[in-house]
Amino acid sequence: MAYLNEVFKGQTYTIDGEEFKITEIRATNVVSSSDYVIAVTFQNENKTFDTNIEKVIKGDDYKLIS
């Protein structure tokens, strides 16, 4: 069994050739205690964007640096 990377605030990823740091992780679109989305905020000096944590865990576009 292979383990996936743990995702937490302060990690740095390479996305499309640019480095981004995770600045925030939060629950959004909360419908119930079992129906919600975990959003991750990435930021560098030029951009800030949010994405679903599933994309970070499963996506080949997100390369963990540190």
TIZABA-905802 format. One record per atom (N, C-alpha, C, O, CB): residue number from 1; residue in one letter; x, y negated, z negated. Coordinates in Angstrom, 1 decimal, padded with zeros to 4 digits, always signed. Last residue first. Glycine has a CB too. Example, Ala and Ser with C-alpha at 12.3 -4.5 7.8 and 13.67 -1.06 7.14 Angstrom:
<recs>
[rec 2; 'S'; [+012.8; +002.2; -007.1]],
[rec 2; 'S'; [+013.7; +001.1; -007.1]],
[rec 2; 'S'; [+012.9; +000.0; -007.9]],
[rec 2; 'S'; [+013.4; -001.1; -008.0]],
[rec 2; 'S'; [+014.1; +000.6; -005.7]],
[rec 1; 'A'; [+013.2; +005.7; -007.8]],
[rec 1; 'A'; [+012.3; +004.5; -007.8]],
[rec 1; 'A'; [+013.2; +003.3; -007.8]],
[rec 1; 'A'; [+014.2; +003.3; -008.5]],
[rec 1; 'A'; [+011.3; +004.5; -009.0]],
</recs>
This chain:
<recs>
[rec 66; 'S'; [+008.7; -021.0; +000.2]],
[rec 66; 'S'; [+009.0; -020.9; -001.2]],
[rec 66; 'S'; [+007.8; -021.2; -002.1]],
[rec 66; 'S'; [+007.9; -021.1; -003.3]],
[rec 66; 'S'; [+010.1; -021.8; -001.6]],
[rec 65; 'I'; [+007.6; -020.2; +002.7]],
[rec 65; 'I'; [+009.0; -020.5; +002.5]],
[rec 65; 'I'; [+009.4; -020.4; +001.1]],
[rec 65; 'I'; [+010.4; -019.7; +000.8]],
[rec 65; 'I'; [+009.3; -022.0; +003.0]],
[rec 64; 'L'; [+005.2; -018.3; +004.4]],
[rec 64; 'L'; [+005.6; -018.8; +003.1]],
[rec 64; 'L'; [+007.2; -019.0; +003.1]],
[rec 64; 'L'; [+007.9; -018.1; +003.5]],
[rec 64; 'L'; [+005.3; -017.7; +002.0]],
[rec 63; 'K'; [+003.5; -019.2; +007.2]],
[rec 63; 'K'; [+004.7; -018.5; +006.8]],
[rec 63; 'K'; [+005.2; -019.1; +005.5]],
[rec 63; 'K'; [+005.5; -020.3; +005.4]],
[rec 63; 'K'; [+005.8; -018.7; +007.9]],
[rec 62; 'Y'; [+000.6; -018.9; +008.9]],
[rec 62; 'Y'; [+001.1; -019.5; +007.6]],
[rec 62; 'Y'; [+002.3; -018.7; +007.1]],
[rec 62; 'Y'; [+002.1; -017.5; +006.7]],
[rec 62; 'Y'; [-000.1; -019.5; +006.6]],
[rec 61; 'D'; [-000.2; -017.6; +011.1]],
[rec 61; 'D'; [+000.2; -018.9; +011.3]],
[rec 61; 'D'; [+000.8; -019.5; +010.0]],
[rec 61; 'D'; [+001.5; -020.6; +010.1]],
[rec 61; 'D'; [-000.9; -019.8; +011.8]],
[rec 60; 'D'; [-001.4; -015.2; +010.5]],
[rec 60; 'D'; [+000.0; -015.1; +010.9]],
[rec 60; 'D'; [+000.6; -016.5; +011.1]],
[rec 60; 'D'; [+001.8; -016.7; +011.2]],
[rec 60; 'D'; [+000.2; -014.3; +012.2]],
[rec 59; 'G'; [-003.6; -014.9; +007.7]],
[rec 59; 'G'; [-003.2; -015.5; +009.0]],
[rec 59; 'G'; [-001.7; -015.5; +009.2]],
[rec 59; 'G'; [-000.9; -015.7; +008.3]],
[rec 59; 'G'; [-003.6; -017.0; +009.0]],
[rec 58; 'K'; [-004.3; -014.0; +005.2]],
[rec 58; 'K'; [-004.3; -013.1; +006.3]],
[rec 58; 'K'; [-003.7; -013.6; +007.6]],
[rec 58; 'K'; [-003.4; -012.9; +008.5]],
[rec 58; 'K'; [-005.8; -012.7; +006.6]],
[rec 57; 'I'; [-003.9; -016.2; +003.4]],
[rec 57; 'I'; [-003.5; -014.8; +003.0]],
[rec 57; 'I'; [-003.4; -013.9; +004.2]],
[rec 57; 'I'; [-002.4; -013.2; +004.3]],
[rec 57; 'I'; [-004.5; -014.2; +002.1]],
[rec 56; 'V'; [-004.9; -018.4; +004.8]],
[rec 56; 'V'; [-003.6; -018.4; +004.3]],
[rec 56; 'V'; [-003.1; -017.0; +004.0]],
[rec 56; 'V'; [-001.9; -016.7; +004.3]],
[rec 56; 'V'; [-003.5; -019.3; +003.0]],
[rec 55; 'K'; [-007.5; -017.6; +005.3]],
[rec 55; 'K'; [-006.7; -017.9; +006.4]],
[rec 55; 'K'; [-005.2; -017.9; +006.0]],
[rec 55; 'K'; [-004.3; -017.4; +006.7]],
[rec 55; 'K'; [-007.0; -019.2; +007.1]],
[rec 54; 'E'; [-008.5; -017.4; +002.7]],
[rec 54; 'E'; [-008.4; -016.2; +003.5]],
[rec 54; 'E'; [-007.5; -016.4; +004.7]],
[rec 54; 'E'; [-006.8; -015.5; +005.1]],
[rec 54; 'E'; [-009.8; -015.7; +004.0]],
[rec 53; 'I'; [-008.8; -020.1; +001.9]],
[rec 53; 'I'; [-007.6; -019.3; +001.4]],
[rec 53; 'I'; [-007.5; -018.0; +002.1]],
[rec 53; 'I'; [-006.4; -017.5; +002.2]],
[rec 53; 'I'; [-007.8; -019.0; -000.1]],
[rec 52; 'N'; [-009.5; -022.5; +004.4]],
[rec 52; 'N'; [-010.0; -021.4; +003.6]],
[rec 52; 'N'; [-008.8; -020.5; +003.1]],
[rec 52; 'N'; [-007.9; -020.2; +003.9]],
[rec 52; 'N'; [-011.0; -020.5; +004.3]],
[rec 51; 'T'; [-008.0; -025.8; +004.2]],
[rec 51; 'T'; [-008.4; -024.5; +004.9]],
[rec 51; 'T'; [-008.9; -023.5; +003.9]],
[rec 51; 'T'; [-008.7; -023.7; +002.7]],
[rec 51; 'T'; [-007.2; -024.0; +005.7]],
[rec 50; 'D'; [-007.4; -029.2; +004.7]],
[rec 50; 'D'; [-007.9; -028.1; +003.9]],
[rec 50; 'D'; [-008.2; -026.9; +004.8]],
[rec 50; 'D'; [-008.5; -027.1; +006.0]],
[rec 50; 'D'; [-009.2; -028.6; +003.2]],
[rec 49; 'F'; [-004.5; -031.5; +005.0]],
[rec 49; 'F'; [-005.7; -030.8; +005.6]],
[rec 49; 'F'; [-006.1; -029.6; +004.6]],
[rec 49; 'F'; [-005.3; -029.2; +003.8]],
[rec 49; 'F'; [-005.4; -030.2; +007.0]],
[rec 48; 'T'; [-002.6; -034.3; +005.8]],
[rec 48; 'T'; [-003.2; -033.5; +004.7]],
[rec 48; 'T'; [-004.4; -032.8; +005.4]],
[rec 48; 'T'; [-005.1; -033.4; +006.1]],
[rec 48; 'T'; [-003.7; -034.4; +003.5]],
[rec 47; 'K'; [+000.6; -035.5; +007.1]],
[rec 47; 'K'; [-000.8; -034.9; +007.2]],
[rec 47; 'K'; [-001.2; -034.3; +005.9]],
[rec 47; 'K'; [-000.4; -033.9; +005.1]],
[rec 47; 'K'; [-000.8; -033.9; +008.4]],
[rec 46; 'N'; [+003.1; -036.6; +006.6]],
[rec 46; 'N'; [+002.3; -037.1; +007.7]],
[rec 46; 'N'; [+000.9; -036.7; +007.7]],
[rec 46; 'N'; [+000.0; -037.4; +008.3]],
[rec 46; 'N'; [+003.0; -036.7; +009.0]],
[rec 45; 'E'; [+004.4; -035.3; +004.5]],
[rec 45; 'E'; [+004.4; -036.7; +004.5]],
[rec 45; 'E'; [+003.5; -037.4; +005.6]],
[rec 45; 'E'; [+003.2; -038.6; +005.5]],
[rec 45; 'E'; [+005.8; -037.2; +004.7]],
[rec 44; 'N'; [+001.9; -032.8; +003.8]],
[rec 44; 'N'; [+003.3; -033.2; +004.0]],
[rec 44; 'N'; [+003.3; -034.7; +004.1]],
[rec 44; 'N'; [+002.2; -035.3; +003.9]],
[rec 44; 'N'; [+003.9; -032.5; +005.3]],
[rec 43; 'Q'; [-000.3; -030.4; +002.3]],
[rec 43; 'Q'; [+000.1; -031.8; +002.5]],
[rec 43; 'Q'; [+001.6; -031.9; +002.9]],
[rec 43; 'Q'; [+002.4; -031.1; +002.3]],
[rec 43; 'Q'; [-000.2; -032.7; +001.3]],
[rec 42; 'F'; [-003.3; -028.5; +002.0]],
[rec 42; 'F'; [-001.9; -028.6; +002.4]],
[rec 42; 'F'; [-001.5; -030.0; +002.7]],
[rec 42; 'F'; [-002.4; -030.8; +003.2]],
[rec 42; 'F'; [-001.6; -027.7; +003.6]],
[rec 41; 'T'; [-005.6; -027.0; -000.2]],
[rec 41; 'T'; [-005.2; -028.3; +000.5]],
[rec 41; 'T'; [-003.7; -028.2; +000.7]],
[rec 41; 'T'; [-002.9; -028.0; -000.2]],
[rec 41; 'T'; [-005.5; -029.5; -000.4]],
[rec 40; 'V'; [-007.9; -024.4; +000.1]],
[rec 40; 'V'; [-006.5; -024.8; -000.2]],
[rec 40; 'V'; [-006.2; -026.1; +000.6]],
[rec 40; 'V'; [-006.4; -026.2; +001.7]],
[rec 40; 'V'; [-005.5; -023.6; +000.3]],
[rec 39; 'A'; [-010.9; -023.1; -001.3]],
[rec 39; 'A'; [-010.2; -024.0; -000.4]],
[rec 39; 'A'; [-008.8; -024.3; -000.8]],
[rec 39; 'A'; [-008.6; -024.5; -002.0]],
[rec 39; 'A'; [-011.0; -025.3; -000.2]],
[rec 38; 'I'; [-012.9; -020.4; -001.5]],
[rec 38; 'I'; [-011.7; -021.0; -002.1]],
[rec 38; 'I'; [-011.0; -021.8; -001.1]],
[rec 38; 'I'; [-010.5; -021.3; -000.1]],
[rec 38; 'I'; [-010.8; -019.9; -002.7]],
[rec 37; 'V'; [-016.4; -020.4; -001.7]],
[rec 37; 'V'; [-015.2; -020.4; -000.8]],
[rec 37; 'V'; [-014.1; -021.0; -001.6]],
[rec 37; 'V'; [-014.3; -022.0; -002.3]],
[rec 37; 'V'; [-015.5; -021.3; +000.5]],
[rec 36; 'Y'; [-018.9; -018.1; -003.0]],
[rec 36; 'Y'; [-018.2; -019.4; -002.9]],
[rec 36; 'Y'; [-017.0; -019.3; -002.0]],
[rec 36; 'Y'; [-016.7; -018.2; -001.5]],
[rec 36; 'Y'; [-017.7; -019.9; -004.4]],
[rec 35; 'D'; [-020.6; -016.1; -004.8]],
[rec 35; 'D'; [-020.7; -016.7; -003.5]],
[rec 35; 'D'; [-020.2; -018.1; -003.4]],
[rec 35; 'D'; [-020.8; -019.0; -003.8]],
[rec 35; 'D'; [-022.2; -016.7; -003.0]],
[rec 34; 'S'; [-020.8; -015.5; -007.5]],
[rec 34; 'S'; [-020.1; -014.5; -006.6]],
[rec 34; 'S'; [-020.1; -015.0; -005.1]],
[rec 34; 'S'; [-019.7; -014.2; -004.2]],
[rec 34; 'S'; [-020.8; -013.2; -006.7]],
[rec 33; 'S'; [-022.1; -017.4; -008.8]],
[rec 33; 'S'; [-020.8; -017.0; -009.3]],
[rec 33; 'S'; [-020.1; -016.0; -008.5]],
[rec 33; 'S'; [-018.9; -015.8; -008.7]],
[rec 33; 'S'; [-021.0; -016.4; -010.7]],
[rec 32; 'S'; [-023.3; -019.3; -005.9]],
[rec 32; 'S'; [-023.5; -018.6; -007.1]],
[rec 32; 'S'; [-022.1; -018.2; -007.7]],
[rec 32; 'S'; [-021.1; -018.5; -007.0]],
[rec 32; 'S'; [-024.4; -017.3; -006.9]],
[rec 31; 'V'; [-022.5; -021.3; -004.2]],
[rec 31; 'V'; [-023.9; -020.9; -004.2]],
[rec 31; 'V'; [-024.2; -020.2; -005.5]],
[rec 31; 'V'; [-025.3; -020.4; -006.1]],
[rec 31; 'V'; [-024.2; -020.1; -002.9]],
[rec 30; 'V'; [-020.1; -023.6; -003.5]],
[rec 30; 'V'; [-020.5; -022.7; -004.6]],
[rec 30; 'V'; [-022.1; -022.5; -004.5]],
[rec 30; 'V'; [-022.8; -023.4; -004.7]],
[rec 30; 'V'; [-020.1; -023.1; -006.0]],
[rec 29; 'N'; [-018.4; -025.0; -001.8]],
[rec 29; 'N'; [-019.6; -024.4; -001.3]],
[rec 29; 'N'; [-020.1; -023.3; -002.2]],
[rec 29; 'N'; [-020.4; -022.2; -001.8]],
[rec 29; 'N'; [-019.2; -023.7; +000.1]],
[rec 28; 'T'; [-015.2; -024.2; -003.5]],
[rec 28; 'T'; [-016.2; -025.1; -002.8]],
[rec 28; 'T'; [-017.4; -024.3; -002.3]],
[rec 28; 'T'; [-017.3; -023.1; -002.4]],
[rec 28; 'T'; [-015.5; -025.9; -001.6]],
[rec 27; 'A'; [-012.6; -024.2; -005.8]],
[rec 27; 'A'; [-013.8; -023.5; -005.3]],
[rec 27; 'A'; [-014.7; -024.5; -004.7]],
[rec 27; 'A'; [-015.0; -025.6; -005.2]],
[rec 27; 'A'; [-014.5; -022.7; -006.4]],
[rec 26; 'R'; [-009.2; -025.0; -004.9]],
[rec 26; 'R'; [-010.4; -025.2; -005.6]],
[rec 26; 'R'; [-011.6; -024.4; -005.0]],
[rec 26; 'R'; [-011.5; -024.0; -003.8]],
[rec 26; 'R'; [-010.8; -026.7; -005.6]],
[rec 25; 'I'; [-005.9; -026.2; -005.1]],
[rec 25; 'I'; [-006.7; -025.0; -004.8]],
[rec 25; 'I'; [-008.0; -025.2; -005.6]],
[rec 25; 'I'; [-008.0; -025.5; -006.8]],
[rec 25; 'I'; [-006.0; -023.7; -005.1]],
[rec 24; 'E'; [-003.4; -028.5; -003.8]],
[rec 24; 'E'; [-004.7; -028.2; -004.6]],
[rec 24; 'E'; [-005.3; -026.9; -004.1]],
[rec 24; 'E'; [-005.2; -026.6; -002.9]],
[rec 24; 'E'; [-005.7; -029.4; -004.4]],
[rec 23; 'T'; [-001.1; -028.5; -002.4]],
[rec 23; 'T'; [-001.3; -029.6; -003.5]],
[rec 23; 'T'; [-002.5; -029.3; -004.3]],
[rec 23; 'T'; [-002.6; -029.9; -005.4]],
[rec 23; 'T'; [-001.3; -030.9; -002.9]],
[rec 22; 'I'; [+001.3; -026.8; -000.8]],
[rec 22; 'I'; [+000.0; -026.7; -001.4]],
[rec 22; 'I'; [-000.1; -027.6; -002.5]],
[rec 22; 'I'; [+000.6; -027.6; -003.5]],
[rec 22; 'I'; [-000.3; -025.2; -001.8]],
[rec 21; 'K'; [+003.2; -028.4; +001.7]],
[rec 21; 'K'; [+003.1; -027.9; +000.3]],
[rec 21; 'K'; [+001.7; -027.8; -000.1]],
[rec 21; 'K'; [+000.9; -028.7; +000.3]],
[rec 21; 'K'; [+003.9; -028.9; -000.6]],
[rec 20; 'F'; [+004.6; -027.7; +004.9]],
[rec 20; 'F'; [+003.5; -028.2; +004.1]],
[rec 20; 'F'; [+003.6; -027.6; +002.7]],
[rec 20; 'F'; [+004.0; -026.5; +002.6]],
[rec 20; 'F'; [+002.1; -027.9; +004.8]],
[rec 19; 'E'; [+006.6; -028.2; +007.8]],
[rec 19; 'E'; [+006.5; -027.7; +006.4]],
[rec 19; 'E'; [+005.4; -028.4; +005.7]],
[rec 19; 'E'; [+005.2; -029.7; +005.8]],
[rec 19; 'E'; [+007.8; -027.9; +005.7]],
[rec 18; 'E'; [+005.8; -027.1; +011.1]],
[rec 18; 'E'; [+005.9; -028.1; +010.1]],
[rec 18; 'E'; [+005.8; -027.5; +008.7]],
[rec 18; 'E'; [+005.1; -026.6; +008.5]],
[rec 18; 'E'; [+004.8; -029.2; +010.4]],
[rec 17; 'G'; [+005.4; -025.0; +012.9]],
[rec 17; 'G'; [+006.7; -025.6; +012.9]],
[rec 17; 'G'; [+006.9; -026.7; +011.9]],
[rec 17; 'G'; [+007.9; -027.3; +011.9]],
[rec 17; 'G'; [+007.0; -026.1; +014.3]],
[rec 16; 'D'; [+002.8; -024.1; +012.2]],
[rec 16; 'D'; [+003.0; -024.7; +013.5]],
[rec 16; 'D'; [+004.3; -025.5; +013.5]],
[rec 16; 'D'; [+004.4; -026.6; +014.1]],
[rec 16; 'D'; [+001.9; -025.6; +013.9]],
[rec 15; 'I'; [+003.8; -024.2; +009.0]],
[rec 15; 'I'; [+002.6; -024.1; +009.8]],
[rec 15; 'I'; [+002.8; -024.8; +011.1]],
[rec 15; 'I'; [+003.0; -026.0; +011.1]],
[rec 15; 'I'; [+001.3; -024.6; +009.0]],
[rec 14; 'T'; [+005.4; -022.9; +006.3]],
[rec 14; 'T'; [+005.6; -023.5; +007.6]],
[rec 14; 'T'; [+004.4; -023.2; +008.4]],
[rec 14; 'T'; [+003.9; -022.0; +008.5]],
[rec 14; 'T'; [+006.9; -022.9; +008.3]],
[rec 13; 'Y'; [+004.9; -023.8; +002.8]],
[rec 13; 'Y'; [+004.6; -023.0; +004.0]],
[rec 13; 'Y'; [+005.0; -023.7; +005.3]],
[rec 13; 'Y'; [+005.0; -024.9; +005.3]],
[rec 13; 'Y'; [+003.1; -022.6; +004.1]],
[rec 12; 'T'; [+005.4; -023.8; -000.6]],
[rec 12; 'T'; [+005.7; -024.4; +000.7]],
[rec 12; 'T'; [+005.6; -023.4; +001.8]],
[rec 12; 'T'; [+006.1; -022.3; +001.7]],
[rec 12; 'T'; [+007.1; -025.1; +000.7]],
[rec 11; 'Q'; [+003.5; -024.1; -003.6]],
[rec 11; 'Q'; [+004.2; -023.3; -002.6]],
[rec 11; 'Q'; [+004.4; -024.1; -001.4]],
[rec 11; 'Q'; [+003.6; -025.0; -001.1]],
[rec 11; 'Q'; [+003.4; -022.0; -002.3]],
[rec 10; 'G'; [+002.0; -025.7; -005.2]],
[rec 10; 'G'; [+003.4; -026.0; -005.2]],
[rec 10; 'G'; [+004.2; -025.2; -004.2]],
[rec 10; 'G'; [+005.3; -025.5; -003.9]],
[rec 10; 'G'; [+004.0; -025.8; -006.5]],
[rec 9; 'K'; [-000.5; -023.4; -006.3]],
[rec 9; 'K'; [-000.1; -024.8; -006.1]],
[rec 9; 'K'; [+001.4; -024.9; -006.2]],
[rec 9; 'K'; [+002.1; -024.3; -007.0]],
[rec 9; 'K'; [-000.8; -025.7; -007.2]],
[rec 8; 'F'; [-000.4; -020.1; -004.7]],
[rec 8; 'F'; [-000.6; -021.0; -005.8]],
[rec 8; 'F'; [+000.0; -022.4; -005.5]],
[rec 8; 'F'; [+000.7; -022.6; -004.5]],
[rec 8; 'F'; [+000.2; -020.5; -007.0]],
[rec 7; 'V'; [-000.9; -016.8; -003.8]],
[rec 7; 'V'; [-001.1; -018.2; -003.3]],
[rec 7; 'V'; [-001.3; -019.1; -004.5]],
[rec 7; 'V'; [-002.2; -018.8; -005.3]],
[rec 7; 'V'; [-002.2; -018.3; -002.3]],
[rec 6; 'E'; [+001.1; -013.9; -003.2]],
[rec 6; 'E'; [+000.3; -014.7; -004.2]],
[rec 6; 'E'; [+000.2; -016.1; -003.7]],
[rec 6; 'E'; [+001.2; -016.6; -003.2]],
[rec 6; 'E'; [+000.8; -014.6; -005.6]],
[rec 5; 'N'; [+001.1; -012.0; -000.2]],
[rec 5; 'N'; [+001.6; -013.1; -001.1]],
[rec 5; 'N'; [+000.6; -013.6; -002.0]],
[rec 5; 'N'; [-000.5; -013.8; -001.7]],
[rec 5; 'N'; [+002.2; -014.1; -000.2]],
[rec 4; 'L'; [-000.1; -008.6; -000.5]],
[rec 4; 'L'; [+000.0; -009.9; +000.2]],
[rec 4; 'L'; [+000.6; -010.9; -000.8]],
[rec 4; 'L'; [+000.7; -010.7; -002.0]],
[rec 4; 'L'; [-001.4; -010.3; +000.6]],
[rec 3; 'Y'; [+001.4; -005.3; -000.5]],
[rec 3; 'Y'; [+000.8; -006.4; -001.2]],
[rec 3; 'Y'; [+000.9; -007.7; -000.4]],
[rec 3; 'Y'; [+001.9; -007.9; +000.3]],
[rec 3; 'Y'; [+001.5; -006.6; -002.6]],
[rec 2; 'A'; [+000.6; -002.2; +000.9]],
[rec 2; 'A'; [+001.4; -003.4; +001.0]],
[rec 2; 'A'; [+000.6; -004.5; +000.2]],
[rec 2; 'A'; [-000.6; -004.6; +000.2]],
[rec 2; 'A'; [+001.6; -003.8; +002.4]],
[rec 1; 'M'; [+000.8; +001.2; +000.0]],
[rec 1; 'M'; [+000.0; +000.0; +000.0]],
[rec 1; 'M'; [+000.9; -001.2; +000.0]],
[rec 1; 'M'; [+001.8; -001.3; -000.8]],
[rec 1; 'M'; [-001.0; +000.0; -001.2]],
</recs>
